[in-house]
Amino acid sequence: MWIESIILPVEDDSAPYVPAPQRDRRSGLPVAMAESRKLRDAVQSFVSAHDLSDGVKWLSEPGILPLLTLHCTDFALAKLREAPNFVVGSAAPIDAYPALVGMHGPMTAEALRAAPTSHARRCV
């Protein structure tokens, strides 16, 4: 079973919070991109070093925020959570999104009406 997971770098909470002074945001963009790339490189090296390549199906590209999304197995998720330099959470099993992975045929209007969601029941 594949699980969608979210990875963030570990934050250093030893120093008290001090708000950053106002500055031009354009100067921070290269720094943010470098931090995101560094996180992705750390995750890739951890996956390679612990022989988890078969347990990771997909890893997102780095972006502006230091946040990655990956699809992995239960075992890979457990190993990634042991890593000291990033924090790993899980969203949901990929199988929970059958419409996204194409495991079933198209949903008919009758099938959608027959099984109301918990949200629809609460709103009525």
C-alpha positions as CSV (number, residue, x, y, z in Angstrom):
1,M,0.0,0.0,0.0
2,W,1.4,3.4,-0.9
3,I,1.0,6.3,1.5
4,E,1.2,10.0,0.8
5,S,3.7,11.6,3.2
6,I,4.8,15.1,3.9
7,I,8.4,15.9,4.9
8,L,9.6,19.1,6.6
9,P,13.0,20.0,8.0
10,V,13.5,19.9,11.8
11,E,13.4,23.4,13.3
12,D,15.9,24.6,15.8
13,D,13.8,25.8,18.8
14,S,16.8,26.6,21.1
15,A,16.9,30.3,20.3
16,P,14.0,32.6,21.2
17,Y,11.8,33.9,18.3
18,V,12.9,37.2,16.9
19,P,10.8,38.6,14.0
20,A,12.9,39.3,10.9
21,P,13.2,42.9,9.8
22,Q,11.3,44.0,6.7
23,R,13.3,43.4,3.5
24,D,12.8,42.8,-0.2
25,R,11.2,39.4,-0.7
26,R,13.1,38.9,-3.9
27,S,16.3,38.5,-2.0
28,G,14.8,35.7,0.1
29,L,13.7,33.6,-2.8
30,P,17.1,32.1,-3.7
31,V,17.7,31.3,-0.1
32,A,14.3,29.5,0.2
33,M,14.9,27.6,-3.0
34,A,18.3,26.5,-1.7
35,E,16.8,25.3,1.6
36,S,14.2,23.3,-0.3
37,R,16.8,21.7,-2.5
38,K,18.9,20.9,0.5
39,L,15.9,19.1,2.1
40,R,15.3,17.1,-1.0
41,D,18.9,16.1,-1.3
42,A,18.9,15.0,2.4
43,V,15.8,12.9,1.8
44,Q,17.2,11.4,-1.3
45,S,20.5,10.5,0.4
46,F,18.6,9.0,3.4
47,V,16.5,6.9,1.0
48,S,19.7,5.7,-0.8
49,A,21.7,5.1,2.3
50,H,19.0,3.0,3.9
51,D,18.1,1.1,0.7
52,L,14.6,2.4,0.6
53,S,14.4,3.1,-3.2
54,D,11.9,0.3,-3.7
55,G,9.7,1.7,-1.0
56,V,9.5,5.2,-2.4
57,K,7.4,5.6,-5.5
58,W,7.5,9.4,-6.1
59,L,9.2,12.4,-4.6
60,S,8.2,16.0,-5.3
61,E,10.5,18.6,-6.7
62,P,11.8,21.3,-4.5
63,G,9.9,24.6,-4.5
64,I,9.7,27.9,-2.5
65,L,8.8,26.2,0.8
66,P,11.0,23.6,2.5
67,L,8.3,21.0,2.1
68,L,8.3,17.7,0.1
69,T,5.6,15.2,-0.7
70,L,6.3,11.6,-1.4
71,H,4.5,8.3,-1.9
72,C,6.0,5.5,0.1
73,T,5.3,2.2,1.7
74,D,4.6,1.7,5.5
75,F,8.1,0.4,6.0
76,A,9.8,3.3,4.2
77,L,7.6,5.7,6.2
78,A,8.7,4.1,9.5
79,K,12.3,4.4,8.5
80,L,12.0,8.0,7.3
81,R,10.4,8.9,10.7
82,E,13.6,7.7,12.3
83,A,15.7,10.4,10.5
84,P,17.0,13.1,12.8
85,N,17.2,15.9,10.3
86,F,13.6,16.1,9.0
87,V,10.1,15.4,10.2
88,V,7.8,13.1,8.4
89,G,4.0,13.0,8.6
90,S,1.4,11.0,6.6
91,A,-1.7,12.2,4.8
92,A,-3.5,9.1,3.7
93,P,-3.1,5.9,1.9
94,I,-3.1,6.5,-1.9
95,D,-5.8,3.8,-2.2
96,A,-8.1,6.2,-0.4
97,Y,-8.3,8.2,-3.6
98,P,-9.5,5.7,-6.1
99,A,-10.6,8.4,-8.5
100,L,-7.1,9.8,-8.6
101,V,-5.3,6.5,-9.1
102,G,-7.8,5.0,-11.6
103,M,-8.4,1.7,-9.7
104,H,-12.1,1.7,-10.4
105,G,-14.2,2.7,-13.3
106,P,-15.9,6.1,-13.5
107,M,-18.5,6.8,-10.8
108,T,-22.1,7.1,-12.0
109,A,-24.5,9.6,-10.6
110,E,-26.6,6.8,-9.1
111,A,-23.6,5.5,-7.1
112,L,-22.9,9.0,-5.8
113,R,-26.5,9.5,-4.7
114,A,-26.7,6.0,-3.1
115,A,-23.8,6.6,-0.7
116,P,-23.9,10.1,0.9
117,T,-20.7,11.2,2.6
118,S,-20.5,12.0,6.3
119,H,-20.3,15.6,5.4
120,A,-23.6,15.5,3.5
121,R,-25.3,13.8,6.4
122,R,-24.2,16.4,8.8
123,C,-25.4,19.3,6.7
124,V,-28.9,17.9,6.2
